[in-house]
Amino acid sequence: MAMTVGMARLTLYLPASLSLKDKRAVLRRVKTHVRDKFNAAIAEVGENEAWQRAALGVAVVGNERAHTEASLDELIRFIRDAADVTHVDRELQTFNDDFPVGVGFDNWRRK
């Protein structure tokens, strides 16, 4: 059985945020909607003190690479449309148990 993990780091630009309180209200709403709609893991991973920028990390798990990538694409479109965001920079990576990468993945392959 295959497992595919899709990860994205999104940098959001929030021009309507005039304070950290405004920014955090937007991010709280976005994170709640993403968790509810996509059953994805999401967290703020950078730009914590910037008022109009936010960095979010997102992870989606599925059994097919195409489905996982499509879910990430839909999730990114949703964030772009749901929040008062003018621009989203994204870094995507997917991997599955056929091609494990990184420290600690050596034992994923069945022998």
ROSE-903531 format. One record per residue: residue number from 1; residue in one letter; x, y, z of N, C-alpha, C, O in turn. Coordinates in steps of 0.02 Angstrom, whole numbers. Example, Ala and Ser with C-alpha at 12.3 -4.5 7.8 and 13.67 -1.06 7.14 Angstrom:
[r 1 "A" [660 -284 390] [615 -225 390] [660 -165 390] [712 -166 423]]
[r 2 "S" [642 -112 354] [684 -53 357] [645 2 394] [670 57 402]]
//
This chain:
[r 1 "M" [42 -58 0] [0 0 0] [45 62 0] [93 66 39]]
[r 2 "A" [29 109 -43] [70 169 -50] [43 225 -5] [-16 228 10]]
[r 3 "M" [89 268 14] [71 327 52] [110 386 22] [170 381 12]]
[r 4 "T" [75 439 8] [108 499 -19] [95 557 28] [38 568 50]]
[r 5 "V" [147 595 42] [142 654 84] [158 714 39] [209 716 6]]
[r 6 "G" [113 763 40] [125 825 5] [134 881 55] [93 889 101]]
[r 7 "M" [187 920 46] [201 975 92] [208 1039 52] [232 1039 -4]]
[r 8 "A" [187 1094 83] [195 1159 51] [213 1211 104] [188 1208 160]]
[r 9 "R" [255 1256 85] [268 1316 126] [241 1374 86] [263 1387 30]]
[r 10 "L" [193 1409 115] [160 1464 81] [178 1530 115] [175 1535 177]]
[r 11 "T" [197 1578 76] [209 1645 102] [152 1689 78] [143 1698 17]]
[r 12 "L" [114 1715 124] [55 1755 108] [70 1829 118] [107 1848 163]]
[r 13 "Y" [42 1870 75] [47 1943 82] [-22 1969 99] [-69 1961 60]]
[r 14 "L" [-29 2001 157] [-93 2023 185] [-93 2099 191] [-81 2125 245]]
[r 15 "P" [-108 2135 137] [-104 2208 139] [-156 2241 184] [-145 2298 206]]
[r 16 "A" [-211 2208 198] [-263 2238 240] [-247 2233 314] [-280 2265 355]]
[r 17 "S" [-197 2193 333] [-178 2187 404] [-141 2249 426] [-89 2266 397]]
[r 18 "L" [-167 2282 477] [-135 2342 503] [-101 2331 570] [-71 2376 598]]
[r 19 "S" [-106 2269 594] [-74 2252 658] [-66 2176 661] [-93 2139 619]]
[r 20 "L" [-27 2153 710] [-21 2081 719] [-88 2050 738] [-102 1992 721]]
[r 21 "K" [-129 2088 774] [-195 2063 793] [-238 2050 730] [-271 1999 727]]
[r 22 "D" [-236 2095 681] [-272 2085 618] [-247 2024 582] [-285 1982 559]]
[r 23 "K" [-180 2019 578] [-150 1962 543] [-169 1896 576] [-188 1849 541]]
[r 24 "R" [-165 1893 641] [-180 1830 676] [-254 1811 670] [-270 1752 668]]
[r 25 "A" [-298 1860 666] [-369 1845 656] [-379 1813 587] [-417 1765 581]]
[r 26 "V" [-347 1840 536] [-352 1811 469] [-323 1740 468] [-355 1694 442]]
[r 27 "L" [-264 1732 497] [-233 1666 497] [-272 1614 537] [-277 1556 517]]
[r 28 "R" [-301 1635 592] [-342 1589 633] [-401 1564 591] [-417 1504 592]]
[r 29 "R" [-434 1609 555] [-490 1591 513] [-468 1544 456] [-501 1494 442]]
[r 30 "V" [-413 1561 423] [-388 1520 368] [-369 1450 393] [-387 1400 361]]
[r 31 "K" [-333 1446 449] [-311 1381 474] [-371 1337 493] [-371 1277 479]]
[r 32 "T" [-421 1366 524] [-481 1328 542] [-516 1301 481] [-535 1243 479]]
[r 33 "H" [-525 1344 430] [-559 1322 369] [-519 1267 333] [-548 1219 307]]
[r 34 "V" [-453 1274 330] [-412 1224 296] [-416 1157 333] [-422 1105 301]]
[r 35 "R" [-412 1159 399] [-418 1096 437] [-486 1063 426] [-490 1002 416]]
[r 36 "D" [-539 1103 427] [-607 1076 420] [-620 1050 349] [-648 996 341]]
[r 37 "K" [-601 1089 299] [-618 1073 230] [-572 1020 199] [-595 978 161]]
[r 38 "F" [-507 1021 217] [-459 977 183] [-429 924 229] [-392 882 205]]
[r 39 "N" [-444 926 293] [-415 880 341] [-338 880 335] [-306 827 335]]
[r 40 "A" [-310 939 331] [-239 948 322] [-208 977 385] [-242 1009 425]]
[r 41 "A" [-144 964 395] [-107 995 449] [-82 1063 424] [-57 1068 368]]
[r 42 "I" [-91 1115 465] [-70 1182 446] [-47 1220 507] [-77 1215 561]]
[r 43 "A" [7 1258 499] [33 1297 555] [71 1357 528] [97 1356 472]]
[r 44 "E" [74 1410 569] [116 1467 552] [188 1448 566] [204 1426 621]]
[r 45 "V" [232 1455 516] [301 1431 522] [353 1486 513] [413 1472 511]]
[r 46 "G" [331 1548 507] [379 1602 499] [344 1669 491] [282 1673 490]]
[r 47 "E" [384 1721 486] [358 1790 478] [312 1807 536] [263 1843 527]]
[r 48 "N" [328 1782 596] [283 1790 653] [272 1862 675] [219 1879 700]]
[r 49 "E" [322 1904 666] [315 1973 690] [300 2023 634] [295 2083 647]]
[r 50 "A" [293 1999 573] [276 2043 516] [201 2052 513] [164 2002 517]]
[r 51 "W" [177 2112 505] [105 2125 503] [72 2102 439] [16 2076 441]]
[r 52 "Q" [106 2110 383] [74 2097 319] [102 2037 282] [87 2027 223]]
[r 53 "R" [141 1997 315] [167 1935 286] [156 1878 336] [159 1888 396]]
[r 54 "A" [144 1819 308] [138 1759 349] [167 1701 310] [161 1697 249]]
[r 55 "A" [198 1656 346] [223 1594 316] [185 1536 349] [185 1529 410]]
[r 56 "L" [153 1495 307] [116 1438 332] [146 1374 305] [166 1371 246]]
[r 57 "G" [149 1323 346] [168 1256 324] [106 1214 322] [65 1215 368]]
[r 58 "V" [99 1175 268] [40 1133 258] [62 1063 238] [110 1055 200]]
[r 59 "A" [28 1012 264] [43 943 245] [-22 906 232] [-71 913 269]]
[r 60 "V" [-22 866 179] [-79 824 159] [-52 754 147] [1 745 118]]
[r 61 "V" [-89 704 169] [-70 634 159] [-124 600 118] [-184 610 130]]
[r 62 "G" [-103 560 70] [-150 523 29] [-119 458 5] [-62 443 21]]
[r 63 "N" [-157 420 -34] [-131 356 -59] [-107 360 -131] [-79 311 -156]]
[r 64 "E" [-118 416 -165] [-94 425 -234] [-63 494 -241] [-88 543 -216]]
[r 65 "R" [-7 496 -276] [28 559 -285] [-15 611 -321] [-17 669 -300]]
[r 66 "A" [-49 591 -373] [-90 639 -412] [-144 670 -368] [-158 729 -372]]
[r 67 "H" [-176 629 -326] [-229 653 -282] [-200 701 -230] [-231 752 -215]]
[r 68 "T" [-142 684 -202] [-111 726 -151] [-92 794 -181] [-104 846 -150]]
[r 69 "E" [-62 793 -241] [-44 856 -273] [-105 898 -291] [-105 959 -283]]
[r 70 "A" [-159 865 -314] [-221 901 -329] [-251 931 -266] [-277 987 -268]]
[r 71 "S" [-248 895 -211] [-273 922 -147] [-234 983 -126] [-264 1032 -103]]
[r 72 "L" [-168 981 -132] [-127 1039 -115] [-143 1099 -159] [-148 1155 -135]]
[r 73 "D" [-151 1086 -224] [-168 1141 -270] [-235 1172 -252] [-242 1233 -251]]
[r 74 "E" [-284 1130 -236] [-350 1156 -217] [-347 1194 -151] [-379 1246 -143]]
[r 75 "L" [-308 1168 -105] [-299 1201 -40] [-267 1270 -49] [-289 1318 -17]]
[r 76 "I" [-218 1275 -92] [-185 1340 -104] [-233 1389 -137] [-235 1448 -119]]
[r 77 "R" [-272 1365 -185] [-323 1409 -216] [-374 1432 -164] [-394 1491 -163]]
[r 78 "F" [-394 1387 -120] [-441 1404 -67] [-413 1459 -22] [-448 1507 -7]]
[r 79 "I" [-350 1452 -1] [-319 1503 41] [-316 1570 5] [-331 1622 34]]
[r 80 "R" [-297 1568 -58] [-292 1630 -97] [-360 1665 -101] [-364 1726 -97]]
[r 81 "D" [-413 1626 -109] [-480 1655 -116] [-512 1673 -48] [-549 1721 -44]]
[r 82 "A" [-497 1634 4] [-532 1642 68] [-504 1699 109] [-541 1733 145]]
[r 83 "A" [-440 1711 105] [-409 1763 145] [-401 1826 104] [-406 1824 42]]
[r 84 "D" [-390 1880 137] [-376 1943 102] [-302 1943 83] [-262 1980 111]]
[r 85 "V" [-286 1900 34] [-218 1889 14] [-208 1915 -57] [-249 1900 -102]]
[r 86 "T" [-156 1953 -68] [-144 1977 -136] [-96 1933 -174] [-96 1932 -236]]
[r 87 "H" [-54 1895 -139] [-4 1854 -173] [15 1796 -128] [20 1803 -67]]
[r 88 "V" [25 1738 -159] [47 1679 -122] [109 1651 -158] [104 1630 -215]]
[r 89 "D" [165 1650 -123] [224 1613 -147] [219 1544 -119] [200 1535 -61]]
[r 90 "R" [237 1494 -159] [231 1426 -133] [292 1385 -151] [323 1393 -204]]
[r 91 "E" [308 1340 -106] [360 1289 -117] [326 1222 -103] [302 1211 -48]]
[r 92 "L" [325 1179 -152] [291 1114 -145] [341 1057 -147] [392 1061 -181]]
[r 93 "Q" [326 1005 -109] [365 943 -113] [319 885 -98] [278 888 -51]]
[r 94 "T" [324 833 -137] [288 771 -121] [337 714 -121] [387 715 -157]]
[r 95 "F" [324 665 -80] [363 604 -81] [318 547 -60] [267 557 -27]]
[r 96 "N" [337 487 -81] [298 429 -62] [345 373 -40] [406 382 -41]]
[r 97 "D" [317 317 -20] [359 265 7] [400 228 -46] [442 186 -29]]
[r 98 "D" [388 243 -110] [431 217 -163] [496 257 -167] [548 231 -187]]
[r 99 "F" [493 321 -147] [551 365 -151] [558 404 -86] [548 465 -86]]
[r 100 "P" [574 370 -31] [580 407 32] [642 452 31] [693 435 2]]
[r 101 "V" [636 510 62] [691 557 65] [698 582 136] [649 583 174]]
[r 102 "G" [757 602 154] [768 634 218] [791 586 272] [791 525 263]]
[r 103 "V" [809 615 327] [835 577 384] [778 535 415] [723 561 425]]
[r 104 "G" [792 473 428] [743 431 463] [696 393 417] [654 355 442]]
[r 105 "F" [702 401 351] [656 367 306] [686 301 280] [653 267 240]]
[r 106 "D" [746 284 300] [778 223 276] [738 160 291] [740 112 253]]
[r 107 "N" [702 160 346] [666 100 367] [595 95 339] [559 49 356]]
[r 108 "W" [576 142 295] [508 140 268] [499 84 218] [444 55 213]]
[r 109 "R" [550 68 182] [544 16 130] [536 -52 164] [570 -67 213]]
[r 110 "R" [489 -91 137] [482 -159 162] [533 -202 127] [544 -196 67]]
[r 111 "K" [564 -245 164] [617 -288 136] [588 -353 113] [625 -396 88]]
//
